[in-house]
Amino acid sequence: MALIALVLVGSALPAQAVGKRAKQRQLTETQMLFTKAMRWGEFEQAWSVVDPKVRQERMLSALELSRYEQIEISGYSEVGSMSEPDGTVVRLIDARMVNRNTMTERTVRLRERWRWDDQDEQWWLQDGLPDLWKGR
């Protein structure tokens, strides 16, 4: 009996590890999609990985979208990331951007929070699109 329990526990561990690796791979792919969308100025595409609850609460207006279109992202680089106890993943980003009107470049440090949704089996960005105008 103890041998059967040991075999069952032993067989569950690899499946759990595979599930964890799959979630990590999906997080990496989702973050790459978001980074690419930000880098190429595809802000509506970037908006699609924002948590649906956040999208519903904070609709992206045409005015806000046009404000994003006034800048060009010249760099979007991960500085580091960490997992919080509740499973949320925090990613720190250095975003370099050029204002299309003034042609000046500046860098902003951003903090993204990513949440796993068991129901949708999807990672969602919790904070909405980043505030690229911090301190302005």
C-alpha positions as CSV (number, residue, x, y, z in Angstrom):
1,M,0.0,0.0,0.0
2,A,2.8,2.4,0.9
3,L,4.5,1.6,-2.4
4,I,1.3,2.5,-4.3
5,A,1.1,5.8,-2.5
6,L,4.8,6.5,-3.2
7,V,4.3,5.8,-6.9
8,L,1.2,8.0,-7.1
9,V,3.1,10.9,-5.3
10,G,6.1,10.3,-7.5
11,S,4.1,10.4,-10.7
12,A,2.3,13.6,-9.7
13,L,5.5,15.6,-9.1
14,P,6.7,15.4,-12.7
15,A,3.3,16.4,-14.0
16,Q,3.3,19.4,-11.6
17,A,6.8,20.4,-12.7
18,V,5.7,20.2,-16.4
19,G,2.7,22.4,-15.6
20,K,4.9,24.9,-13.8
21,R,7.3,25.0,-16.8
22,A,4.4,25.4,-19.2
23,K,3.0,28.3,-17.2
24,Q,6.5,29.9,-17.1
25,R,6.8,29.4,-20.9
26,Q,3.4,31.0,-21.4
27,L,4.4,33.9,-19.2
28,T,7.5,34.5,-21.2
29,E,5.6,34.3,-24.5
30,T,2.9,36.7,-23.2
31,Q,5.5,39.2,-21.9
32,M,7.3,39.0,-25.3
33,L,4.1,39.7,-27.1
34,F,3.4,42.7,-24.8
35,T,7.0,44.0,-25.2
36,K,6.9,43.6,-29.0
37,A,3.5,45.5,-29.1
38,M,4.9,48.3,-27.0
39,R,8.1,48.5,-28.9
40,W,6.3,48.8,-32.3
41,G,3.7,51.2,-31.0
42,E,0.9,48.7,-31.3
43,F,-0.8,49.9,-28.2
44,E,-4.2,48.3,-29.0
45,Q,-2.5,45.0,-29.3
46,A,-0.7,45.6,-25.9
47,W,-4.1,46.5,-24.4
48,S,-5.3,43.0,-25.3
49,V,-3.1,41.3,-22.7
50,V,-4.4,43.6,-19.9
51,D,-6.6,41.8,-17.4
52,P,-10.2,41.9,-18.8
53,K,-11.5,43.1,-15.5
54,V,-9.1,46.1,-15.7
55,R,-10.0,46.7,-19.3
56,Q,-13.7,46.8,-18.3
57,E,-13.1,49.2,-15.4
58,R,-10.7,51.5,-17.2
59,M,-11.7,51.7,-20.8
60,L,-9.0,53.0,-23.1
61,S,-10.3,56.2,-24.7
62,A,-9.5,57.5,-28.1
63,L,-7.8,60.5,-26.3
64,E,-5.6,58.1,-24.3
65,L,-4.7,56.1,-27.3
66,S,-3.8,59.2,-29.3
67,R,-1.5,60.2,-26.4
68,Y,0.4,56.9,-26.7
69,E,0.7,57.5,-30.4
70,Q,2.6,60.7,-29.7
71,I,5.6,58.7,-28.5
72,E,7.8,56.2,-30.1
73,I,9.3,53.5,-27.8
74,S,13.0,53.2,-28.6
75,G,13.7,50.5,-26.0
76,Y,11.7,48.3,-23.7
77,S,14.2,46.2,-21.6
78,E,13.6,44.0,-18.6
79,V,15.8,44.9,-15.7
80,G,14.6,42.1,-13.4
81,S,11.6,40.1,-12.2
82,M,10.4,38.4,-9.1
83,S,7.5,36.3,-7.9
84,E,5.4,37.4,-5.0
85,P,3.9,35.0,-2.4
86,D,0.4,35.1,-4.1
87,G,1.9,34.0,-7.4
88,T,1.9,37.4,-9.0
89,V,5.0,38.1,-11.1
90,V,6.5,41.6,-11.0
91,R,8.7,42.7,-13.9
92,L,10.8,45.8,-13.8
93,I,11.3,47.6,-17.2
94,D,13.4,50.4,-18.4
95,A,11.4,52.0,-21.2
96,R,13.1,54.5,-23.5
97,M,10.8,56.7,-25.5
98,V,11.0,59.6,-28.0
99,N,8.3,62.3,-28.0
100,R,7.4,62.6,-31.7
101,N,6.7,66.3,-31.3
102,T,9.8,67.4,-29.5
103,M,12.1,64.6,-30.6
104,T,13.5,64.3,-27.1
105,E,14.3,60.9,-25.6
106,R,13.9,59.9,-21.9
107,T,13.8,56.8,-19.9
108,V,11.2,55.7,-17.4
109,R,11.4,52.7,-14.9
110,L,8.2,50.7,-15.1
111,R,6.8,48.0,-12.8
112,E,4.5,45.4,-14.4
113,R,2.4,43.0,-12.3
114,W,1.4,39.7,-14.1
115,R,-1.4,37.4,-12.7
116,W,-2.1,33.8,-13.7
117,D,-5.8,33.1,-14.4
118,D,-6.6,29.4,-13.8
119,Q,-10.0,29.7,-15.5
120,D,-8.7,31.2,-18.8
121,E,-5.2,29.5,-18.4
122,Q,-3.7,32.9,-19.3
123,W,-1.4,35.5,-17.8
124,W,-2.8,39.0,-17.6
125,L,-1.2,42.3,-17.0
126,Q,-2.8,43.8,-13.8
127,D,-1.9,47.5,-14.2
128,G,-3.2,48.4,-17.6
129,L,-0.9,50.1,-20.1
130,P,2.1,51.7,-18.4
131,D,2.2,55.3,-17.4
132,L,4.8,56.7,-19.7
133,W,4.4,60.2,-18.4
134,K,5.4,59.7,-14.8
135,G,6.5,62.9,-13.2
136,R,5.3,65.0,-16.1
